[in-house]
Amino acid sequence: MNATVKLPFVIVIALVSALAGGAISYVFLPSSDPEMKALLARQVELAEQEAAARQEAIERAQEALSADPENYPTSGGREMEIRRPGQ
């Protein structure tokens, strides 16, 4: 018997477990609780803010990486100076 576990099989098990947990939560937790709805709404809001911040960071990184190499501080054939405190 082969003792190795294939990665897709592990992913399928994790997804099935997550779906089962979500289904159990949906069935057994009351959805009419206003505090629960407020908490879920806040979690969705925070997730949207995090996704927007992540997208903005990706865009800034892409802009920085696509910058013109002529504008780099070490362009123009000059060597970069190392400045030490007290000199």
Secondary structure, 3 states (H helix, E strand, C coil): CCCCCCHHHHHHHHHHHHHHHHHHHHHHCCCCCHHHHHHHHHHHHHHHHHHHHHHHHHHHHHHHHCCCHHHCCCCCCCCCCCCCCCC
